[in-house]
Amino acid sequence: MTLYKYILNEIWPTFFVALFVMVFIMMASQMLPMTELIITRGVRVTQVLGIVIFLLPDLVAFALPAVWHGVCSGVFGTGVACTEINLERHPLCCA
């Protein structure tokens, strides 16, 4: 397996799990105001679900850079720590 395939196989599963968790945490912070709308103002649940659907693209766009940075740092940090990636022999290394 080439280095690129190895890195992609390490990044993508972690990326999707981290993205799901980050969006879930961001949505959880908005659940209290949404339940307040349902209980006190009598807004229908279908309308609140519509709000959630319209909120998701903005949440994902906000979470993508943070998740990508965290996942790449984790994967490359683990690779270097486990000596799976040796930067001394890399063609782009100046040494």
C-alpha positions as CSV (number, residue, x, y, z in Angstrom):
1,M,0.0,0.0,0.0
2,T,1.4,3.4,-0.9
3,L,1.8,6.2,1.5
4,Y,-1.1,8.2,0.0
5,K,-3.5,5.3,0.3
6,Y,-2.4,4.7,3.8
7,I,-2.9,8.3,4.8
8,L,-6.3,8.5,3.1
9,N,-7.4,5.2,4.8
10,E,-6.4,6.8,8.1
11,I,-8.0,10.2,7.5
12,W,-11.4,9.5,6.1
13,P,-13.1,7.3,8.7
14,T,-11.8,9.6,11.5
15,F,-12.9,12.7,9.6
16,F,-16.5,11.6,9.2
17,V,-16.7,10.5,12.9
18,A,-15.2,13.8,14.0
19,L,-17.5,15.8,11.7
20,F,-20.6,13.9,13.0
21,V,-19.5,14.6,16.7
22,M,-18.7,18.2,16.1
23,V,-22.1,18.9,14.3
24,F,-23.9,17.0,17.0
25,I,-22.3,19.1,19.7
26,M,-23.1,22.3,17.8
27,M,-26.7,21.2,17.3
28,A,-27.0,20.2,21.0
29,S,-26.2,23.8,22.0
30,Q,-29.2,24.9,19.9
31,M,-31.7,22.4,21.2
32,L,-32.7,24.4,24.3
33,P,-33.9,27.4,22.3
34,M,-35.7,25.1,19.9
35,T,-37.5,23.2,22.6
36,E,-38.5,26.5,24.1
37,L,-40.1,27.5,20.8
38,I,-42.1,24.2,20.8
39,I,-43.2,24.5,24.4
40,T,-43.8,28.2,25.1
41,R,-44.7,29.5,21.7
42,G,-46.6,26.6,20.3
43,V,-44.5,26.2,17.2
44,R,-45.0,22.8,15.4
45,V,-42.3,20.2,15.4
46,T,-42.2,20.1,11.6
47,Q,-41.3,23.8,11.5
48,V,-38.5,23.2,14.0
49,L,-37.2,20.3,11.9
50,G,-37.3,22.6,8.9
51,I,-35.1,25.1,10.9
52,V,-32.7,22.3,11.8
53,I,-32.5,21.2,8.1
54,F,-31.7,24.8,7.1
55,L,-29.1,25.1,9.9
56,L,-27.1,22.0,9.0
57,P,-25.2,23.4,6.0
58,D,-24.0,26.4,8.0
59,L,-22.9,24.1,10.9
60,V,-21.1,21.8,8.5
61,A,-19.4,24.7,6.8
62,F,-18.3,26.1,10.1
63,A,-17.1,22.7,11.5
64,L,-15.2,21.5,8.4
65,P,-12.0,23.5,8.8
66,A,-11.7,22.7,12.5
67,V,-12.4,19.0,12.0
68,W,-10.0,18.7,9.0
69,H,-7.2,20.4,10.9
70,G,-7.7,18.2,14.0
71,V,-7.9,15.0,12.0
72,C,-4.9,15.7,9.8
73,S,-2.8,16.8,12.9
74,G,-3.8,13.6,14.7
75,V,-3.1,11.3,11.8
76,F,0.2,12.8,10.9
77,G,1.2,13.2,14.5
78,T,0.5,9.5,15.1
79,G,2.3,8.5,12.0
80,V,5.4,10.4,13.0
81,A,5.2,9.2,16.6
82,C,5.0,5.6,15.5
83,T,7.8,6.1,13.0
84,E,5.4,5.1,10.2
85,I,6.3,8.3,8.4
86,N,10.0,9.0,8.2
87,L,10.5,12.6,7.2
88,E,14.3,12.3,6.8
89,R,13.9,10.2,3.6
90,H,11.0,12.3,2.2
91,P,11.8,13.9,-1.2
92,L,10.5,17.3,-0.1
93,C,12.7,17.4,3.0
94,C,15.5,19.8,2.9
95,A,17.9,17.8,5.1
